[in-house]
Amino acid sequence: MSAGHPRTPSRAQQSRHAARELAVQGLYQWQMTGKSITTVEAEFRSQVADDDLEDHENWHKVMEIADLALFHELLHNVVRFREELDASLAPLLDRRLEDLDPIELAILRLGTYELSRRLEVPYRAVINEGVELAKSFGATDGHKYVNGILDKLAARLRGAEVSARRR
């Protein structure tokens, strides 16, 4: 493969990315509605998009390729460990958690969970996924904020891995 051409993600990478997309949307719904995470997951698994056929087709495409076991793990464990995740995030933020954009908060919680609890996932992959999710779902420059916070968090939580990579 020549330099400058991004490589095509493997099917497994696409499946994990789709699971993260669903998890961010589920966490957002959980934050905004106050429904139980079990209810949110059930609604996602049975959801048929509104009347917009394009959305309906996109939704089903994501559901078809998503790693649903990973979706379940991320959704439930981000909620389960929310206080711990928020405590890790709070010192790195320039504002209160409550003042963050809800999508950015969902992405940051997801990234914090993966950095702290899914050590088999390389820290660069966690950061890259967070940035891509913020580009897809967040505010215009939200991905820059997400990148900065997750980069600082990776240095704190995975210092040896980050140092080895930067040598």
FIGUKOL-233830 format. One record per residue (C-alpha): residue number from 1; x, y, z. Coordinates in steps of 0.05 Angstrom, whole numbers, plus 5000, padded with zeros to 4 digits. Layout:
N
+-----+------+------+------+
! num !    u !    v !    w !
+-----+------+------+------+
! NUM !    X !    Y !    Z !
...
+-----+------+------+------+
This chain:
167
+-----+------+------+------+
! num !    u !    v !    w !
+-----+------+------+------+
!   1 ! 5000 ! 5000 ! 5000 !
!   2 ! 5029 ! 5067 ! 4982 !
!   3 ! 5039 ! 5123 ! 5032 !
!   4 ! 4984 ! 5174 ! 5036 !
!   5 ! 4928 ! 5126 ! 5023 !
!   6 ! 4888 ! 5106 ! 5084 !
!   7 ! 4880 ! 5032 ! 5091 !
!   8 ! 4811 ! 5003 ! 5089 !
!   9 ! 4787 ! 4981 ! 5158 !
!  10 ! 4779 ! 4907 ! 5168 !
!  11 ! 4710 ! 4878 ! 5179 !
!  12 ! 4726 ! 4869 ! 5253 !
!  13 ! 4747 ! 4943 ! 5258 !
!  14 ! 4683 ! 4964 ! 5222 !
!  15 ! 4643 ! 4921 ! 5270 !
!  16 ! 4676 ! 4951 ! 5331 !
!  17 ! 4668 ! 5022 ! 5304 !
!  18 ! 4593 ! 5009 ! 5291 !
!  19 ! 4586 ! 4984 ! 5362 !
!  20 ! 4618 ! 5048 ! 5388 !
!  21 ! 4572 ! 5090 ! 5344 !
!  22 ! 4512 ! 5055 ! 5374 !
!  23 ! 4540 ! 5061 ! 5445 !
!  24 ! 4550 ! 5136 ! 5438 !
!  25 ! 4479 ! 5144 ! 5413 !
!  26 ! 4453 ! 5100 ! 5468 !
!  27 ! 4492 ! 5138 ! 5522 !
!  28 ! 4466 ! 5203 ! 5494 !
!  29 ! 4394 ! 5177 ! 5497 !
!  30 ! 4405 ! 5152 ! 5568 !
!  31 ! 4433 ! 5220 ! 5589 !
!  32 ! 4377 ! 5259 ! 5557 !
!  33 ! 4317 ! 5216 ! 5575 !
!  34 ! 4335 ! 5186 ! 5643 !
!  35 ! 4311 ! 5118 ! 5618 !
!  36 ! 4346 ! 5056 ! 5646 !
!  37 ! 4404 ! 5033 ! 5604 !
!  38 ! 4369 ! 4965 ! 5595 !
!  39 ! 4309 ! 5001 ! 5565 !
!  40 ! 4353 ! 5042 ! 5520 !
!  41 ! 4388 ! 4980 ! 5495 !
!  42 ! 4322 ! 4944 ! 5483 !
!  43 ! 4296 ! 5003 ! 5443 !
!  44 ! 4360 ! 5005 ! 5401 !
!  45 ! 4357 ! 4931 ! 5386 !
!  46 ! 4284 ! 4936 ! 5364 !
!  47 ! 4285 ! 5006 ! 5335 !
!  48 ! 4257 ! 5021 ! 5267 !
!  49 ! 4277 ! 5091 ! 5245 !
!  50 ! 4222 ! 5141 ! 5235 !
!  51 ! 4192 ! 5151 ! 5166 !
!  52 ! 4258 ! 5171 ! 5134 !
!  53 ! 4277 ! 5112 ! 5090 !
!  54 ! 4349 ! 5133 ! 5084 !
!  55 ! 4356 ! 5136 ! 5160 !
!  56 ! 4321 ! 5069 ! 5165 !
!  57 ! 4370 ! 5037 ! 5116 !
!  58 ! 4430 ! 5068 ! 5150 !
!  59 ! 4406 ! 5046 ! 5219 !
!  60 ! 4398 ! 4974 ! 5196 !
!  61 ! 4465 ! 4974 ! 5161 !
!  62 ! 4499 ! 4996 ! 5226 !
!  63 ! 4459 ! 4945 ! 5267 !
!  64 ! 4478 ! 4890 ! 5217 !
!  65 ! 4553 ! 4901 ! 5221 !
!  66 ! 4558 ! 4923 ! 5295 !
!  67 ! 4591 ! 4878 ! 5346 !
!  68 ! 4530 ! 4874 ! 5390 !
!  69 ! 4567 ! 4842 ! 5448 !
!  70 ! 4615 ! 4901 ! 5449 !
!  71 ! 4556 ! 4949 ! 5443 !
!  72 ! 4524 ! 4916 ! 5504 !
!  73 ! 4590 ! 4918 ! 5543 !
!  74 ! 4604 ! 4991 ! 5528 !
!  75 ! 4533 ! 5014 ! 5541 !
!  76 ! 4525 ! 4979 ! 5607 !
!  77 ! 4595 ! 4988 ! 5635 !
!  78 ! 4600 ! 5062 ! 5619 !
!  79 ! 4537 ! 5071 ! 5661 !
!  80 ! 4560 ! 5021 ! 5714 !
!  81 ! 4628 ! 5057 ! 5723 !
!  82 ! 4602 ! 5127 ! 5708 !
!  83 ! 4624 ! 5157 ! 5775 !
!  84 ! 4694 ! 5129 ! 5768 !
!  85 ! 4699 ! 5151 ! 5695 !
!  86 ! 4674 ! 5221 ! 5712 !
!  87 ! 4725 ! 5226 ! 5769 !
!  88 ! 4781 ! 5210 ! 5719 !
!  89 ! 4755 ! 5260 ! 5669 !
!  90 ! 4738 ! 5319 ! 5714 !
!  91 ! 4809 ! 5343 ! 5730 !
!  92 ! 4825 ! 5347 ! 5656 !
!  93 ! 4765 ! 5389 ! 5636 !
!  94 ! 4762 ! 5465 ! 5629 !
!  95 ! 4689 ! 5464 ! 5652 !
!  96 ! 4642 ! 5423 ! 5695 !
!  97 ! 4617 ! 5356 ! 5668 !
!  98 ! 4547 ! 5384 ! 5668 !
!  99 ! 4568 ! 5440 ! 5621 !
! 100 ! 4597 ! 5393 ! 5568 !
! 101 ! 4559 ! 5381 ! 5504 !
! 102 ! 4520 ! 5316 ! 5518 !
! 103 ! 4549 ! 5281 ! 5456 !
! 104 ! 4620 ! 5300 ! 5476 !
! 105 ! 4607 ! 5276 ! 5546 !
! 106 ! 4582 ! 5209 ! 5520 !
! 107 ! 4644 ! 5203 ! 5476 !
! 108 ! 4691 ! 5222 ! 5532 !
! 109 ! 4659 ! 5173 ! 5580 !
! 110 ! 4665 ! 5118 ! 5527 !
! 111 ! 4738 ! 5135 ! 5514 !
! 112 ! 4753 ! 5137 ! 5589 !
! 113 ! 4721 ! 5069 ! 5598 !
! 114 ! 4763 ! 5039 ! 5542 !
! 115 ! 4827 ! 5071 ! 5566 !
! 116 ! 4816 ! 5048 ! 5638 !
! 117 ! 4782 ! 4981 ! 5629 !
! 118 ! 4796 ! 4954 ! 5559 !
! 119 ! 4871 ! 4951 ! 5562 !
! 120 ! 4875 ! 4905 ! 5502 !
! 121 ! 4854 ! 4964 ! 5458 !
! 122 ! 4914 ! 5007 ! 5440 !
! 123 ! 4908 ! 5077 ! 5468 !
! 124 ! 4917 ! 5108 ! 5398 !
! 125 ! 4857 ! 5067 ! 5374 !
! 126 ! 4815 ! 5094 ! 5432 !
! 127 ! 4834 ! 5166 ! 5416 !
! 128 ! 4824 ! 5157 ! 5341 !
! 129 ! 4755 ! 5127 ! 5352 !
! 130 ! 4736 ! 5183 ! 5399 !
! 131 ! 4757 ! 5235 ! 5348 !
! 132 ! 4719 ! 5200 ! 5291 !
! 133 ! 4657 ! 5195 ! 5334 !
! 134 ! 4661 ! 5269 ! 5352 !
! 135 ! 4669 ! 5286 ! 5278 !
! 136 ! 4607 ! 5245 ! 5262 !
! 137 ! 4562 ! 5265 ! 5320 !
! 138 ! 4592 ! 5325 ! 5356 !
! 139 ! 4596 ! 5400 ! 5346 !
! 140 ! 4640 ! 5430 ! 5291 !
! 141 ! 4705 ! 5430 ! 5330 !
! 142 ! 4685 ! 5381 ! 5384 !
! 143 ! 4734 ! 5330 ! 5357 !
! 144 ! 4792 ! 5375 ! 5376 !
! 145 ! 4768 ! 5379 ! 5448 !
! 146 ! 4757 ! 5304 ! 5451 !
! 147 ! 4826 ! 5292 ! 5422 !
! 148 ! 4859 ! 5337 ! 5474 !
! 149 ! 4823 ! 5307 ! 5534 !
! 150 ! 4833 ! 5234 ! 5513 !
! 151 ! 4906 ! 5247 ! 5497 !
! 152 ! 4918 ! 5276 ! 5568 !
! 153 ! 4878 ! 5219 ! 5598 !
! 154 ! 4918 ! 5166 ! 5560 !
! 155 ! 4983 ! 5196 ! 5588 !
! 156 ! 4954 ! 5189 ! 5658 !
! 157 ! 4922 ! 5121 ! 5652 !
! 158 ! 4970 ! 5088 ! 5604 !
! 159 ! 5035 ! 5126 ! 5615 !
! 160 ! 5081 ! 5068 ! 5598 !
! 161 ! 5045 ! 5052 ! 5533 !
! 162 ! 5044 ! 5125 ! 5513 !
! 163 ! 5118 ! 5135 ! 5530 !
! 164 ! 5138 ! 5073 ! 5491 !
! 165 ! 5099 ! 5096 ! 5430 !
! 166 ! 5130 ! 5166 ! 5432 !
! 167 ! 5202 ! 5141 ! 5434 !
+-----+------+------+------+
